[in-house]
Amino acid sequence: MKFIKLTLIVSVIFLSYNSCKDNANENKEQAISDIEMNEAPFFKLSLAQWSLHKAIIDDRTLDPMDFADKAKELGFEGVEYVSQLYSYHIEKLGMQAVLDTLKVRSERTGMENLLIMIDGEGDLASPDEKIRDEAVEKHKKWIDAAQFLGCHSIRVNLFGSRNNDEWVKASTDGLIKLSAYAATRNVNVLVENHGYLSSNADLLMNVMKQVALANCGTLPDFGNFCLEREGGERWGAKCVKEYDKYVGVRVLMTWAKAVSAKSYDFDEAGNETTIDYTKMLQIVKDADYTGYIGVEYEGSRLSEEEGIIATRDLLINASKKLN
């Protein structure tokens, strides 16, 4: 009888110990899970193809058809294509052959196709309605391409008039016409702050309010807030007038369906030398944005791949400092 009681006592102690041990392990695993959750960024990372434009255009060390593979290699989950980087391949192979290849490559790597950045297809904000309508027509093929690839959006520029009122009116008309077509393809039309009046966040918000379509929005870029360059040049020349970048991103986040993390150079601590990434990410987070943030390195001191990696790592590290 005493032996049986002793056995029962030992069994109870053993079971209690194991139960406590199991609970401790579960608590430990939950704690680790909570830490990982807290450390994980509130966004996913995508790669803007312009970050590799030198390798594609100048050095010709990267075939743009291999973009998804390169993005995968560099640790990204999504890709943002640039239309002008495929001009040669489209002329040589045809649009559909290019799209077929890009789709196969993205599916093979598990990469998510997010958007296509459109350049060189005419001025959607031209004061001349004929020119504006021609630009709308030229953009349509890229909307079809975005739909085929499974992208949620195309990014457009709003170049044309440099008169505030005229620009707002022309931009509104061009976007309404293009967005109406895009809606039939379940594609968004996004405007990036890309220089001159499109970098005036207040004016661009005026346009968004007048367009007032669910599939028309913005793509805030951390840089690109130059309002005027020397000699009136569109690109290349020194910026002589700039919109406050932090105010600009905060305003544009109201209509944002994508975000671009521009970078130029980094200090020894890995911080961008001209943009406070922690401040920028806090603005993006405060807007309840949880989508992709695209890395777009445009510097010259680091190689393109080094700059991409530095920007990627800065985004991850800066996200850990947010409220």
C-alpha positions in Angstrom: 0.0 0.0 0.0 2.8 2.4 1.0 4.6 1.5 -2.3 1.5 2.4 -4.3 1.1 5.7 -2.5 4.8 6.5 -3.1 4.4 5.6 -6.8 1.4 7.9 -7.1 3.2 10.8 -5.4 6.2 10.4 -7.7 3.9 10.2 -10.7 2.1 13.4 -9.7 5.5 15.2 -9.2 6.8 14.0 -12.5 3.6 15.0 -14.4 3.6 18.4 -12.6 7.3 18.9 -13.6 6.6 18.0 -17.2 3.5 20.2 -17.3 5.5 23.2 -15.9 8.3 22.4 -18.3 5.9 22.3 -21.3 4.3 25.6 -20.1 7.7 27.2 -19.8 8.6 26.0 -23.3 5.3 27.3 -24.7 5.9 30.7 -22.9 9.4 30.8 -24.2 8.3 30.1 -27.8 5.5 32.7 -27.5 8.0 35.2 -26.3 10.4 34.5 -29.2 7.4 34.8 -31.6 6.4 38.1 -30.0 9.9 39.5 -30.4 10.1 38.4 -34.0 6.7 39.9 -34.6 7.8 43.2 -33.0 11.1 43.3 -34.9 9.5 42.5 -38.3 8.9 45.7 -40.4 5.4 46.9 -41.0 6.0 46.7 -44.7 7.3 44.3 -47.3 10.3 45.1 -49.5 10.3 45.5 -53.3 13.0 46.5 -55.7 12.6 49.4 -58.2 14.3 48.4 -61.4 15.7 51.9 -61.9 18.2 51.0 -59.1 19.9 48.8 -61.7 19.6 51.0 -64.7 23.4 51.5 -65.1 24.0 47.8 -65.2 21.2 47.4 -67.8 21.9 50.5 -70.0 25.5 51.6 -69.5 27.4 48.5 -68.5 25.1 46.0 -70.1 26.0 43.5 -67.4 22.4 42.7 -66.5 19.7 41.7 -68.9 16.4 43.4 -67.8 14.7 40.0 -68.5 16.6 38.7 -65.5 15.3 41.3 -63.1 13.2 39.0 -61.0 16.2 36.7 -60.5 18.4 39.6 -59.4 15.7 40.9 -57.0 15.4 37.4 -55.5 19.1 37.2 -55.1 19.2 40.5 -53.3 16.5 39.5 -50.8 13.3 41.1 -52.1 9.7 39.9 -52.4 8.4 42.1 -55.1 9.5 43.9 -58.2 8.7 47.3 -59.8 9.4 47.4 -63.6 10.6 50.4 -65.6 9.1 50.6 -69.1 12.0 52.4 -70.8 14.5 49.6 -69.8 12.7 47.2 -72.2 12.6 49.4 -75.3 15.3 47.3 -77.1 13.7 44.0 -76.2 10.3 45.1 -77.2 11.6 46.4 -80.6 13.5 43.2 -81.1 11.0 40.6 -79.8 7.7 42.3 -79.5 5.7 43.3 -76.4 4.0 40.0 -75.8 7.1 37.9 -76.0 8.8 40.2 -73.4 5.7 40.0 -71.1 5.6 36.2 -71.4 9.2 35.9 -70.4 8.8 38.3 -67.4 5.8 36.5 -66.2 7.6 33.1 -66.3 10.7 34.5 -64.6 8.6 36.1 -61.8 6.6 33.0 -61.2 9.7 30.8 -61.1 11.3 33.0 -58.5 8.1 33.5 -56.5 8.5 37.2 -57.0 5.4 39.4 -56.8 4.9 41.8 -59.8 3.7 45.1 -58.3 3.8 47.9 -60.8 5.3 49.3 -64.0 6.9 52.8 -64.0 6.0 54.5 -67.3 8.3 57.0 -68.9 8.5 58.5 -72.4 4.9 58.0 -73.4 3.8 61.6 -73.7 2.7 64.4 -71.4 -0.5 63.6 -69.5 -0.6 67.2 -68.2 -0.1 69.0 -71.5 -2.4 72.1 -71.9 -3.0 70.8 -75.5 -5.9 68.3 -75.3 -4.8 66.6 -78.5 -1.3 65.9 -77.1 -2.8 64.9 -73.8 -5.2 62.4 -75.4 -2.3 61.0 -77.5 -0.4 60.4 -74.2 -3.4 58.6 -72.7 -3.5 56.3 -75.7 0.2 55.5 -75.5 -0.1 54.6 -71.9 -2.9 52.1 -72.4 -0.6 49.3 -73.7 1.2 49.5 -70.4 -2.0 49.2 -68.5 -2.7 46.0 -70.5 0.9 44.8 -69.7 0.3 45.5 -66.0 -2.8 43.4 -66.0 -1.1 40.6 -67.8 1.8 40.5 -65.3 -0.6 40.7 -62.3 0.6 44.2 -61.3 -1.7 46.3 -59.2 -0.6 49.6 -60.7 1.2 51.7 -63.3 3.2 54.8 -62.3 2.8 57.8 -64.5 4.4 61.3 -64.7 2.4 64.6 -64.9 4.6 66.7 -67.1 3.1 69.4 -69.4 2.0 72.9 -68.3 4.0 74.8 -65.8 1.1 77.1 -64.9 -0.5 76.0 -61.6 -4.2 76.3 -62.6 -3.6 75.1 -66.1 -1.6 72.1 -64.8 -4.3 71.1 -62.3 -7.0 71.2 -65.0 -4.9 69.3 -67.6 -3.7 66.7 -65.1 -7.2 66.1 -63.9 -8.5 65.5 -67.4 -5.6 63.2 -68.4 -5.9 61.1 -65.2 -9.6 60.7 -65.4 -9.4 59.5 -69.0 -6.5 57.1 -68.3 -8.0 55.8 -65.0 -11.3 55.1 -66.7 -9.5 52.7 -69.0 -7.4 51.3 -66.3 -10.5 50.5 -64.2 -11.6 48.1 -67.0 -8.4 46.2 -66.4 -8.5 46.3 -62.6 -5.3 48.4 -62.6 -4.5 51.6 -60.6 -2.9 54.7 -62.0 -0.4 56.2 -59.6 1.2 59.6 -59.8 4.7 60.0 -58.4 6.2 63.3 -57.2 8.7 63.4 -60.1 9.7 67.0 -60.5 8.2 70.5 -61.1 4.5 70.8 -60.3 4.0 67.1 -59.6 6.4 67.6 -56.7 4.2 70.3 -55.2 2.2 68.0 -52.9 -0.6 70.6 -52.3 -1.2 70.9 -56.0 -1.1 67.2 -56.6 -3.6 66.7 -53.8 -5.9 69.2 -55.5 -5.7 67.0 -58.6 -6.4 63.8 -56.7 -9.5 65.4 -55.1 -10.8 66.5 -58.5 -10.2 63.1 -60.1 -11.8 61.4 -57.2 -11.5 57.8 -58.6 -10.8 54.8 -56.5 -8.1 53.5 -58.8 -6.2 56.7 -59.1 -3.7 57.5 -56.3 -0.2 58.5 -55.5 3.3 56.9 -55.2 5.2 59.1 -52.7 8.9 59.1 -53.2 11.3 60.1 -50.3 13.2 62.2 -52.8 12.1 63.9 -56.1 10.7 67.0 -54.5 12.6 69.4 -56.7 10.2 72.1 -58.0 12.7 73.9 -60.3 16.1 73.3 -61.8 18.7 75.6 -63.3 17.9 76.6 -66.8 14.4 75.1 -66.5 15.8 71.6 -67.2 13.6 68.7 -66.4 16.5 66.4 -65.3 20.2 66.6 -64.5 20.6 70.3 -63.6 21.0 71.5 -60.1 17.8 71.9 -58.1 17.2 75.6 -57.1 13.8 75.2 -55.5 12.5 72.3 -53.4 9.3 71.3 -51.6 9.8 70.1 -48.0 10.2 66.3 -48.4 8.7 65.3 -45.1 5.7 67.5 -45.5 5.3 66.2 -49.0 5.4 62.6 -48.1 2.9 63.2 -45.3 0.5 64.9 -47.6 0.9 62.3 -50.4 0.3 59.4 -48.1 -3.4 60.3 -48.0 -3.8 58.8 -51.5 -0.8 56.4 -51.5 -1.0 52.9 -53.0 2.8 52.4 -53.1 5.9 54.0 -51.6 9.3 54.6 -53.0 12.4 54.8 -50.7 14.9 56.9 -52.6 18.5 56.9 -51.6 21.7 58.6 -52.8 24.5 58.0 -50.3 25.2 56.8 -46.8 27.4 57.7 -43.8 29.6 55.4 -41.8 26.7 54.4 -39.6 24.6 53.4 -42.6 22.3 56.3 -42.6 21.2 58.1 -45.7 23.0 61.5 -45.9 20.1 63.6 -47.1 17.0 61.8 -45.8 16.1 60.9 -42.3 14.7 57.4 -42.9 13.4 56.9 -39.3 11.4 60.2 -39.7 10.1 59.1 -43.1 9.1 55.7 -42.0 7.3 57.1 -39.0 5.3 59.2 -41.4 4.5 56.2 -43.6 3.5 54.1 -40.6 1.3 56.8 -39.1 -0.7 56.8 -42.3 -1.5 53.1 -41.6 0.3 52.0 -44.7 1.3 48.3 -44.6 2.1 47.6 -48.3 5.4 47.3 -50.1 8.1 49.9 -50.0 10.3 50.0 -53.0 14.1 50.5 -52.8 15.3 53.0 -55.4 19.0 53.7 -55.1 20.3 56.6 -57.4 23.7 57.2 -55.9 27.1 57.1 -57.6 29.7 56.5 -54.8 28.5 52.9 -54.1 27.9 50.4 -56.8 24.2 49.8 -57.6 24.1 46.5 -55.7 25.9 48.0 -52.7 23.5 50.9 -52.7 20.5 48.6 -53.0 21.7 46.5 -50.0 22.5 49.6 -48.0 19.0 51.0 -48.6 17.3 47.7 -47.9 19.2 47.3 -44.6 18.5 50.9 -43.6 14.8 50.4 -44.0 14.8 47.3 -41.8 17.0 48.9 -39.1 15.1 52.2 -39.1 11.8 50.4 -38.8 12.9 49.0 -35.4 13.2 52.6 -34.0 9.6 53.6 -34.7 6.9 54.3 -32.2 
